[in-house]
Amino acid sequence: MDQKRLFAAIALSIGILLLFDVYKRMMAPPEAPAPITQQAPAPAVPAPAASGAPVPATPVLTAPSQQEAAPAARAPAQRIAIESASVAGNLNLRGARLDDLVLLRHRETTDAGSPPVRLFAPRDSAAPYFAQWGWTAADGRTRVPDGETDWQISGGPLAPGKPVTLTWNNGQGQIFEIQLNLDENYMFSAEQRMRNTGADLVAVLPWARVRRETTPKVEGFYILHEGFTGVIGGRLNEMTLADAKNEAQKRRGAAFEQEDAGGWVGITDKYWLAALMPAAADQPMRAAYRFVSEGAGTAGERWQVDIAAPAAQQIAPGAADGFKSRLFAGAKEVHLLDDYATRFGIKDFDKAIDFGWFYFLTKPFFYALDWLFQVFGNFGVAILIFTLAIKIVFFPLANKAYKSMAKMKVLGPKMAEIKERYKDDSQKAQVEMMALYRSEKVNPASGCLPILIQIPVFFALYKVLFVTIEMRHQPFFGWIKDLSAPDPTNLFNLFGLLPFDPAALSNFLHMPAWALIMGVTMWVQQRLNPQPPDPIQAKIFAWMPVIFTFMLASFPAGLIVYWAWNNTLSVCQQYYIMRHERAASRVAKAGGK
């Protein structure tokens, strides 16, 4: 009776979750486009410092004032084109904003006519996202460029080997310049300079920022970090947008701020990154780094990373000073990030990819898979071969574990007999069980350690397949055109024979072919394992393949292929070992007679 109640409760819980998921989808209002945001905010000016007092080192970048948010009618902003084999877009000369950038090597979908992935978008778009360079008037009186400043341009278009220079004269004797360079991939370099041709000492604080003015949709997987990231002080700092919002409210300021040399900060998606870092030719340059969260509500929230000179620059008449920085805006390609880290001395830049706790395994695994992909030309085949290689390496350990499980399975009837004989005396049953283990030379725990040792290895492989962009849009065979996307087939519409998509009602109604294959292989593997002596545990374990099949059905197809293939190899290995153990047992019994 207790078992029936248990399974009734499980079935009822699954039913409630399914109905709730369908209800949420039916009642959810259609997504409205994000409202158009006004022009770029100017940095707030800190109060003038008292004579001899230090000038604030951290830039205060705030929302625009009402006066600034509604500028008088004026001519459209000028733009300068960005042209390379990797990126395209343009630079907005009003506000010195890089707010239009697409990644030409990566497309939105696998369709031949699909547009390239858009990283940055202007402020009058549905999802504003941009990089910007500017200054704060640390002395409280110097006129500095802001979000409405129209810069003059020298050169163009911006292309590899063809820098452009932006210039603005404030009319008070100070001339501001920003020279921008672009390499053949995704790295922009910026040199900000201010020349003081006036008669007075001025104090300014140069800064650079990446700003996102809507809250992006995240993948939401616990094994994947999305949001703020960076390495400051030699330590990886990661903060989700939700955590950053809470931290900013608690601190009543930036969610994170620190000064150090040789660091970088950025906003990361699963595959894309926009990151800032100071640049110096000879040694790591000190800078102030921040994560910033502002506003409330999805459309009104703003997320920002910025870097600034560690202190305000005091520039005497006839002198000049500047600040050099780099902006990475592109795809998190492993080899490319490694190259930038080496070439420019960017500390742990590859950790922009969420390789996780098992970094020491995950990254070598990626290189092995990538090498196999280069050899065989198919990432799915690379997964199969690499998984087989891992199985071969761990064969001795797994062999020991499976032998122990095979012996336990053979002893299953005797164990059940002891439990039945001493069902009213659990202590006596335990003593008899231990005596059985000793007589048969079986250690019930001996199969656990080898499996535990393998867990980090297989989790690291799972992580590689999930987080690296190199698997994105890579086909396998048959209907799998993108290993990074879920298998498009579905049992609930008879694999496309019925003209509707059940997954539109609930994620629980997505049951693709590869998930079914994985579930079957998991069930077969479980049947080869010894059954738990407790009947309730045995029934729960019997349901595990079904539960995992539904849980993993919407995961990327590459991961499902990996799990199915890994299960298949495990089944073959267990079957071989069990067959060998049975044969050895028969020989031993025949010899005893």
C-alpha positions as CSV (number, residue, x, y, z in Angstrom):
1,M,0.0,0.0,0.0
2,D,2.8,2.4,0.9
3,Q,4.5,1.7,-2.5
4,K,1.2,2.5,-4.3
5,R,0.9,5.7,-2.5
6,L,4.5,6.7,-3.3
7,F,4.0,6.1,-7.0
8,A,0.6,7.8,-7.0
9,A,2.3,10.8,-5.4
10,I,5.0,10.8,-8.1
11,A,2.5,10.6,-10.9
12,L,0.4,13.3,-9.4
13,S,3.4,15.6,-9.0
14,I,4.4,15.1,-12.6
15,G,0.9,15.8,-13.8
16,I,0.7,19.0,-11.8
17,L,4.0,20.2,-13.2
18,L,2.8,19.5,-16.7
19,L,-0.5,21.2,-16.3
20,F,1.2,24.2,-14.6
21,D,3.7,24.5,-17.5
22,V,0.8,24.4,-20.0
23,Y,-1.2,27.0,-18.0
24,K,1.8,29.4,-17.8
25,R,2.3,29.3,-21.6
26,M,-1.4,29.8,-22.3
27,M,-1.8,32.7,-19.9
28,A,1.5,34.5,-20.5
29,P,1.1,37.8,-22.4
30,P,2.9,38.2,-25.7
31,E,6.3,39.8,-25.3
32,A,6.3,43.4,-26.0
33,P,9.3,45.0,-27.6
34,A,11.6,46.9,-25.2
35,P,10.8,50.7,-25.3
36,I,13.2,52.9,-27.2
37,T,15.8,54.4,-24.9
38,Q,16.9,57.9,-25.2
39,Q,20.4,59.1,-26.1
40,A,23.5,58.0,-24.2
41,P,23.9,59.3,-20.7
42,A,26.7,61.6,-19.9
43,P,29.0,60.6,-17.0
44,A,28.0,62.4,-13.8
45,V,30.5,65.0,-12.8
46,P,32.0,64.5,-9.3
47,A,32.1,67.4,-6.9
48,P,35.2,69.6,-7.2
49,A,38.0,68.4,-4.9
50,A,39.2,70.7,-2.2
51,S,42.7,72.2,-2.8
52,G,45.2,69.5,-2.3
53,A,42.6,66.7,-1.8
54,P,42.7,63.6,-4.0
55,V,40.3,63.5,-7.0
56,P,37.9,60.6,-7.1
57,A,39.5,57.7,-9.0
58,T,36.3,55.8,-10.1
59,P,34.1,57.2,-12.8
60,V,30.4,57.7,-11.9
61,L,28.4,56.8,-14.9
62,T,24.7,57.5,-14.3
63,A,21.5,57.7,-16.2
64,P,20.8,60.8,-18.4
65,S,19.2,63.8,-16.9
66,Q,15.8,64.9,-18.2
67,Q,17.4,67.8,-20.0
68,E,19.8,65.5,-21.7
69,A,17.1,62.9,-22.5
70,A,15.2,65.3,-24.7
71,P,17.7,67.1,-26.9
72,A,16.5,69.7,-29.4
73,A,15.8,68.5,-32.9
74,R,19.1,68.1,-34.8
75,A,20.5,66.4,-37.8
76,P,21.0,62.6,-37.7
77,A,24.2,61.4,-36.2
78,Q,27.0,60.6,-38.5
79,R,28.4,57.1,-38.7
80,I,31.6,55.6,-39.9
81,A,31.6,52.0,-41.4
82,I,33.5,49.1,-39.8
83,E,34.7,46.6,-42.4
84,S,36.6,43.3,-41.9
85,A,36.3,39.6,-42.6
86,S,35.0,38.9,-39.1
87,V,32.8,41.9,-38.2
88,A,30.7,44.6,-39.8
89,G,28.8,47.6,-38.6
90,N,29.5,51.2,-37.9
91,L,30.6,53.6,-35.2
92,N,28.2,56.3,-34.0
93,L,30.1,59.7,-34.0
94,R,27.5,61.1,-31.7
95,G,28.7,60.0,-28.3
96,A,31.7,58.0,-29.6
97,R,29.6,54.8,-29.3
98,L,30.3,51.5,-31.1
99,D,26.6,50.5,-31.2
100,D,26.2,48.5,-34.5
101,L,28.2,45.3,-34.8
102,V,27.5,41.9,-36.4
103,L,29.7,38.8,-36.3
104,L,30.1,37.7,-39.9
105,R,31.5,34.2,-39.1
106,H,28.5,33.2,-37.0
107,R,24.8,33.1,-38.2
108,E,21.6,33.1,-36.2
109,T,20.5,29.7,-37.6
110,T,21.7,27.0,-39.8
111,D,19.7,28.2,-42.8
112,A,21.9,29.4,-45.7
113,G,20.2,32.8,-45.8
114,S,20.3,33.4,-42.0
115,P,21.6,36.8,-41.0
116,P,24.8,37.1,-39.0
117,V,24.7,37.2,-35.2
118,R,24.2,40.7,-33.9
119,L,26.2,41.7,-30.8
120,F,25.8,45.4,-30.5
121,A,22.7,47.4,-31.3
122,P,21.8,51.2,-31.2
123,R,19.9,52.9,-28.4
124,D,16.8,53.3,-30.6
125,S,16.6,49.5,-31.1
126,A,14.7,47.0,-29.0
127,A,17.8,45.8,-27.2
128,P,20.4,48.5,-26.9
129,Y,23.9,47.2,-26.4
130,F,27.1,49.2,-27.1
131,A,30.6,50.2,-26.1
132,Q,31.6,53.8,-25.4
133,W,34.6,55.9,-24.6
134,G,34.6,59.2,-22.6
135,W,35.9,61.3,-19.8
136,T,34.6,62.6,-16.4
137,A,35.5,66.2,-15.4
138,A,37.3,65.4,-12.1
139,D,37.8,69.1,-11.4
140,G,34.1,69.9,-11.8
141,R,34.6,72.7,-14.4
142,T,36.3,71.3,-17.5
143,R,33.8,70.7,-20.3
144,V,34.1,67.1,-21.4
145,P,32.4,65.2,-24.2
146,D,29.1,63.4,-23.4
147,G,26.5,61.3,-25.1
148,E,25.4,64.1,-27.3
149,T,28.8,65.2,-28.5
150,D,29.3,65.1,-32.3
151,W,32.9,64.0,-32.9
152,Q,35.0,64.9,-36.0
153,I,36.4,61.9,-37.8
154,S,39.8,61.5,-39.6
155,G,40.2,58.4,-41.7
156,G,37.7,55.6,-42.4
157,P,36.2,53.2,-42.8
158,L,37.6,51.5,-39.7
159,A,39.3,48.3,-40.8
160,P,42.3,46.1,-39.9
161,G,45.4,48.2,-40.5
162,K,43.2,51.4,-41.1
163,P,42.7,53.3,-37.8
164,V,40.4,56.2,-37.4
165,T,40.7,59.2,-35.1
166,L,37.9,61.0,-33.4
167,T,38.5,64.6,-32.3
168,W,36.5,67.2,-30.3
169,N,37.4,70.7,-29.1
170,N,35.6,71.8,-26.0
171,G,36.1,75.5,-26.8
172,Q,38.0,76.0,-23.5
173,G,41.4,75.1,-24.7
174,Q,41.2,71.3,-24.4
175,I,41.2,68.9,-27.3
176,F,40.0,65.4,-26.9
177,E,41.0,62.5,-29.2
178,I,40.1,58.8,-29.5
179,Q,42.1,56.7,-31.9
180,L,40.5,53.4,-32.7
181,N,42.1,50.3,-34.3
182,L,40.6,46.9,-35.3
183,D,42.5,43.6,-35.8
184,E,41.4,40.8,-38.2
185,N,39.2,39.2,-35.6
186,Y,37.3,40.9,-32.6
187,M,39.7,43.1,-30.8
188,F,39.4,46.9,-30.9
189,S,42.1,49.1,-29.5
190,A,41.4,52.6,-28.2
191,E,43.8,55.4,-27.2
192,Q,42.1,58.3,-25.5
193,R,44.2,61.5,-25.3
194,M,43.5,65.0,-24.0
195,R,45.7,67.9,-25.0
196,N,45.5,71.0,-22.8
197,T,46.1,74.1,-24.9
198,G,44.5,76.4,-22.3
199,A,46.0,78.4,-19.5
200,D,44.8,76.4,-16.5
201,L,45.5,73.0,-15.0
202,V,42.7,70.6,-15.7
203,A,41.8,67.3,-14.1
204,V,39.9,64.6,-16.1
205,L,39.3,60.9,-15.7
206,P,39.2,58.8,-18.9
207,W,37.0,55.7,-19.0
208,A,35.6,53.1,-21.3
209,R,32.4,51.1,-20.8
210,V,30.2,48.4,-22.2
211,R,26.5,49.0,-21.5
212,R,23.4,46.9,-22.0
213,E,20.1,48.7,-21.6
214,T,17.7,45.8,-21.5
215,T,17.9,42.5,-19.6
216,P,18.9,39.7,-22.0
217,K,17.2,36.3,-22.1
218,V,19.6,33.8,-20.5
219,E,19.8,30.0,-21.2
220,G,19.2,29.4,-17.5
221,F,21.3,26.2,-17.0
222,Y,23.0,25.9,-13.7
223,I,26.2,24.6,-15.4
224,L,26.5,27.8,-17.5
225,H,27.4,31.3,-16.3
226,E,25.9,34.3,-18.0
227,G,26.2,37.9,-16.9
228,F,29.1,39.8,-15.5
229,T,32.6,38.2,-15.6
230,G,36.2,39.2,-15.3
231,V,39.6,38.5,-13.9
232,I,40.8,41.1,-11.4
233,G,43.6,40.7,-9.0
234,G,44.4,37.3,-10.5
235,R,41.0,36.0,-9.5
236,L,38.0,35.1,-11.6
237,N,34.9,37.1,-10.6
238,E,31.5,36.0,-11.9
239,M,28.2,37.5,-11.0
240,T,24.8,36.8,-12.5
241,L,22.6,39.7,-13.4
242,A,20.2,38.9,-10.6
243,D,23.0,38.7,-8.0
244,A,24.5,42.0,-9.4
245,K,21.1,43.7,-8.9
246,N,20.8,42.6,-5.3
247,E,24.4,43.5,-4.6
248,A,24.0,47.0,-6.1
249,Q,20.9,47.6,-4.0
250,K,22.7,46.4,-0.9
251,R,25.8,48.5,-1.5
252,R,23.8,51.5,-3.0
253,G,26.4,51.7,-5.7
254,A,28.4,49.5,-8.1
255,A,27.8,45.8,-7.6
256,F,31.5,45.2,-7.8
257,E,34.5,47.6,-7.9
258,Q,38.2,47.0,-7.6
259,E,41.5,48.5,-8.7
260,D,44.3,46.3,-10.0
261,A,46.8,45.8,-12.8
262,G,46.4,43.6,-15.8
263,G,42.7,42.6,-15.4
264,W,39.6,42.6,-17.6
265,V,35.8,42.8,-17.2
266,G,33.0,41.9,-19.5
267,I,29.4,40.9,-20.1
268,T,29.1,37.3,-21.3
269,D,26.4,35.3,-23.0
270,K,26.7,31.6,-23.7
271,Y,28.8,32.1,-26.8
272,W,29.4,35.9,-27.0
273,L,31.5,38.3,-25.0
274,A,32.0,42.1,-24.8
275,A,35.0,42.8,-22.5
276,L,37.2,45.7,-21.6
277,M,40.8,45.7,-20.5
278,P,43.5,48.4,-20.1
279,A,46.3,48.2,-22.7
280,A,50.0,48.9,-22.2
281,A,53.0,48.0,-24.4
282,D,55.4,47.0,-21.7
283,Q,53.7,46.0,-18.5
284,P,50.2,45.5,-17.0
285,M,48.5,48.8,-16.5
286,R,46.5,49.7,-13.4
287,A,42.8,50.5,-13.8
288,A,39.6,50.6,-11.8
289,Y,37.1,48.0,-12.7
290,R,33.3,47.9,-12.0
291,F,30.1,45.9,-12.5
292,V,27.1,48.2,-12.5
293,S,23.4,47.4,-12.2
294,E,20.8,50.2,-12.5
295,G,17.1,50.6,-12.9
296,A,14.1,48.3,-12.3
297,G,11.9,46.1,-14.4
298,T,13.1,44.2,-17.5
299,A,12.8,47.1,-19.9
300,G,14.2,49.7,-17.5
301,E,17.2,47.8,-16.2
302,R,20.7,48.7,-17.4
303,W,23.9,46.6,-17.0
304,Q,27.4,47.9,-17.4
305,V,31.0,47.1,-17.0
306,D,33.6,49.9,-17.1
307,I,37.2,50.6,-16.6
308,A,38.9,53.9,-15.9
309,A,42.3,55.3,-15.1
310,P,43.2,54.6,-11.5
311,A,43.3,58.3,-10.7
312,A,42.3,61.6,-12.3
313,Q,44.9,62.9,-14.7
314,Q,46.2,66.4,-13.8
315,I,47.1,68.0,-17.1
316,A,49.1,71.2,-17.1
317,P,48.9,73.8,-19.8
318,G,50.7,72.6,-22.9
319,A,50.8,69.0,-21.7
320,A,48.8,65.9,-22.7
321,D,47.8,62.6,-21.1
322,G,45.8,59.6,-22.1
323,F,44.4,56.1,-21.4
324,K,44.8,53.0,-23.6
325,S,42.3,50.2,-23.5
326,R,41.1,47.3,-25.6
327,L,37.6,46.1,-26.4
328,F,36.9,42.4,-27.2
329,A,33.5,42.2,-29.0
330,G,32.9,38.8,-30.5
331,A,32.6,35.0,-30.2
332,K,34.3,33.1,-27.4
333,E,36.4,30.9,-29.7
334,V,38.9,29.0,-27.5
335,H,42.0,29.3,-29.8
336,L,41.3,33.0,-30.3
337,L,41.0,33.8,-26.6
338,D,44.2,31.9,-26.0
339,D,46.0,33.8,-28.7
340,Y,44.9,37.2,-27.2
341,A,45.9,36.1,-23.7
342,T,49.4,35.3,-24.9
343,R,49.8,38.2,-27.3
344,F,48.6,40.9,-25.1
345,G,49.2,39.4,-21.6
346,I,45.5,39.2,-20.7
347,K,45.4,37.2,-17.5
348,D,43.1,34.1,-17.8
349,F,41.2,35.5,-20.8
350,D,40.1,31.9,-21.7
351,K,38.1,31.8,-18.5
352,A,35.5,33.9,-20.3
353,I,34.4,30.5,-21.3
354,D,32.7,28.8,-18.4
355,F,35.0,25.7,-18.2
356,G,33.9,25.2,-14.6
357,W,35.6,23.6,-11.6
358,F,37.3,20.9,-13.7
359,Y,39.1,23.4,-15.9
360,F,42.3,21.3,-15.7
361,L,40.3,18.5,-17.5
362,T,37.8,20.5,-19.5
363,K,40.2,22.5,-21.6
364,P,42.4,19.6,-22.6
365,F,39.3,17.7,-23.5
366,F,38.3,20.5,-25.8
367,Y,41.6,20.5,-27.6
368,A,41.3,16.7,-28.1
369,L,37.8,17.0,-29.5
370,D,38.8,19.9,-31.7
371,W,41.7,17.9,-33.1
372,L,39.5,15.0,-33.8
373,F,37.0,17.4,-35.5
374,Q,39.8,18.7,-37.7
375,V,40.8,15.1,-38.7
376,F,37.3,13.7,-39.3
377,G,35.4,16.8,-40.3
378,N,32.3,15.9,-38.1
379,F,32.0,17.1,-34.5
380,G,29.5,14.2,-33.8
381,V,32.1,11.6,-34.9
382,A,34.7,13.4,-32.8
383,I,32.4,13.0,-29.8
384,L,31.9,9.3,-30.5
385,I,35.7,8.6,-30.9
386,F,36.7,10.7,-27.9
387,T,34.1,9.0,-25.7
388,L,35.4,5.6,-26.9
389,A,39.0,6.7,-26.1
390,I,38.0,7.7,-22.6
391,K,36.2,4.4,-22.1
392,I,39.4,2.5,-23.1
393,V,41.6,4.6,-20.7
394,F,39.2,3.9,-17.8
395,F,38.6,0.3,-18.8
396,P,40.6,-1.2,-15.9
397,L,38.8,0.9,-13.3
398,A,35.4,0.3,-14.9
399,N,36.2,-3.4,-15.2
400,K,36.8,-3.6,-11.5
401,A,33.5,-1.8,-10.8
402,Y,31.5,-3.9,-13.2
403,K,32.9,-7.1,-12.0
404,S,31.9,-6.2,-8.5
405,M,28.4,-5.3,-9.7
406,A,28.2,-8.6,-11.7
407,K,29.1,-10.6,-8.6
408,M,26.5,-8.7,-6.7
409,K,23.9,-9.5,-9.4
410,V,24.8,-13.2,-9.2
411,L,24.3,-13.1,-5.4
412,G,21.0,-11.3,-5.8
413,P,18.8,-14.4,-5.2
414,K,20.8,-15.5,-2.1
415,M,20.6,-12.0,-0.7
416,A,16.8,-11.9,-1.3
417,E,16.6,-15.3,0.4
418,I,18.4,-14.1,3.5
419,K,16.2,-11.0,3.7
420,E,13.1,-13.1,3.5
421,R,14.4,-15.6,6.1
422,Y,15.3,-12.9,8.6
423,K,12.7,-10.3,7.7
424,D,11.8,-9.9,11.4
425,D,15.4,-9.6,12.5
426,S,17.2,-7.0,10.5
427,Q,20.4,-7.3,12.7
428,K,20.6,-11.1,12.0
429,A,20.0,-10.4,8.3
430,Q,22.9,-8.0,8.2
431,V,25.2,-10.5,9.9
432,E,24.3,-13.2,7.4
433,M,24.8,-10.7,4.5
434,M,28.3,-10.0,5.7
435,A,29.0,-13.7,6.0
436,L,27.8,-14.2,2.4
437,Y,30.1,-11.4,1.2
438,R,33.1,-13.0,2.9
439,S,32.4,-16.4,1.7
440,E,32.0,-15.2,-1.9
441,K,34.9,-12.7,-1.6
442,V,32.7,-9.8,-2.6
443,N,33.1,-6.2,-1.4
444,P,29.8,-4.4,-2.0
445,A,31.5,-1.0,-1.9
446,S,34.3,-2.0,-4.3
447,G,32.4,-0.9,-7.3
448,C,31.8,2.7,-6.1
449,L,35.3,4.1,-6.0
450,P,36.2,3.5,-9.7
451,I,32.9,5.1,-10.7
452,L,33.4,8.1,-8.4
453,I,36.9,8.7,-10.0
454,Q,35.3,8.8,-13.5
455,I,32.6,11.3,-12.5
456,P,34.8,14.4,-12.9
457,V,36.1,13.2,-16.3
458,F,32.6,12.7,-17.7
459,F,31.3,15.9,-16.2
460,A,34.2,17.8,-17.8
461,L,33.4,16.3,-21.2
462,Y,29.7,17.1,-20.7
463,K,30.8,20.7,-19.9
464,V,32.9,21.0,-23.1
465,L,30.1,19.9,-25.3
466,F,27.7,22.4,-23.6
467,V,29.7,25.6,-23.4
468,T,32.1,25.8,-26.4
469,I,31.0,27.6,-29.5
470,E,32.9,25.3,-31.8
471,M,30.1,22.8,-31.6
472,R,27.4,25.4,-32.5
473,H,25.7,24.8,-35.8
474,Q,27.8,21.6,-36.4
475,P,25.8,18.8,-38.1
476,F,25.8,15.1,-37.2
477,F,24.0,12.6,-39.4
478,G,20.4,12.4,-40.6
479,W,18.1,15.0,-39.1
480,I,20.6,16.5,-36.7
481,K,21.7,19.7,-38.4
482,D,23.0,21.5,-35.2
483,L,24.6,19.5,-32.4
484,S,24.2,22.6,-30.1
485,A,20.4,22.7,-30.5
486,P,17.8,20.2,-29.3
487,D,16.9,17.3,-31.5
488,P,14.0,18.7,-33.6
489,T,11.9,15.5,-33.8
490,N,9.1,14.8,-31.4
491,L,7.3,11.6,-30.5
492,F,4.1,13.5,-29.6
493,N,3.5,14.7,-33.1
494,L,4.6,11.3,-34.5
495,F,7.9,12.8,-35.6
496,G,6.4,15.4,-37.8
497,L,3.4,13.5,-39.3
498,L,1.0,15.6,-37.3
499,P,1.1,19.3,-38.2
500,F,1.6,20.9,-34.8
501,D,4.4,21.5,-32.2
502,P,3.5,20.0,-28.8
503,A,6.5,21.7,-27.3
504,A,4.7,25.0,-27.8
505,L,2.4,23.9,-25.0
506,S,5.0,22.5,-22.6
507,N,8.7,21.6,-22.6
508,F,7.6,18.3,-21.1
509,L,5.9,17.5,-24.5
510,H,9.2,17.5,-26.4
511,M,10.4,13.9,-26.8
512,P,12.9,13.6,-29.6
513,A,14.2,10.4,-31.2
514,W,17.7,10.7,-29.7
515,A,16.3,11.2,-26.3
516,L,14.3,7.9,-26.7
517,I,17.5,6.2,-27.8
518,M,19.3,7.5,-24.8
519,G,16.4,6.4,-22.5
520,V,16.5,2.9,-23.9
521,T,20.2,2.5,-23.5
522,M,19.9,3.8,-19.9
523,W,17.2,1.3,-19.2
524,V,19.3,-1.6,-20.7
525,Q,22.3,-0.5,-18.6
526,Q,20.2,-0.4,-15.5
527,R,18.8,-3.9,-16.2
528,L,22.4,-5.2,-16.1
529,N,23.1,-3.6,-12.8
530,P,22.3,-5.5,-9.5
531,Q,18.9,-4.4,-8.2
532,P,18.7,-2.7,-4.8
533,P,17.5,-5.1,-2.1
534,D,14.9,-2.7,-0.9
535,P,11.8,-3.0,-3.2
536,I,10.9,0.7,-3.0
537,Q,14.4,1.7,-4.0
538,A,14.3,-0.9,-6.9
539,K,11.0,0.6,-8.2
540,I,12.4,4.2,-8.0
541,F,15.5,3.1,-9.9
542,A,13.3,1.5,-12.5
543,W,11.7,4.8,-13.1
544,M,15.0,6.7,-13.4
545,P,15.5,6.1,-17.2
546,V,12.0,7.6,-17.8
547,I,12.6,10.6,-15.6
548,F,16.0,11.3,-17.1
549,T,14.7,10.9,-20.6
550,F,12.1,13.7,-20.0
551,M,14.7,15.8,-18.1
552,L,17.3,15.7,-20.9
553,A,15.0,15.7,-23.9
554,S,15.4,19.5,-24.5
555,F,19.2,19.4,-24.0
556,P,21.5,20.0,-27.0
557,A,21.6,17.1,-29.4
558,G,25.3,16.7,-29.0
559,L,24.9,16.0,-25.3
560,I,22.2,13.5,-25.9
561,V,24.3,11.7,-28.5
562,Y,27.1,11.6,-26.0
563,W,25.0,10.1,-23.2
564,A,23.4,7.5,-25.6
565,W,26.8,6.5,-26.9
566,N,28.4,6.4,-23.5
567,N,25.5,4.2,-22.2
568,T,25.9,1.9,-25.2
569,L,29.6,1.4,-24.5
570,S,28.8,0.8,-20.8
571,V,26.2,-1.8,-21.7
572,C,28.7,-3.6,-24.0
573,Q,31.3,-3.5,-21.3
574,Q,29.0,-4.8,-18.6
575,Y,27.6,-7.5,-20.8
576,Y,31.1,-8.8,-21.6
577,I,32.1,-8.8,-18.0
578,M,28.9,-10.5,-16.7
579,R,29.2,-13.1,-19.4
580,H,32.8,-13.7,-18.5
581,E,31.9,-14.0,-14.8
582,R,29.1,-16.5,-15.4
583,A,31.5,-18.6,-17.5
584,A,34.1,-18.5,-14.7
585,S,31.5,-19.4,-12.1
586,R,30.3,-22.4,-14.2
587,V,33.9,-23.6,-14.5
588,A,34.5,-23.2,-10.8
589,K,31.3,-25.2,-10.0
590,A,32.2,-27.9,-12.4
591,G,35.7,-28.2,-10.9
592,G,34.2,-28.4,-7.4
593,K,32.1,-31.4,-8.5
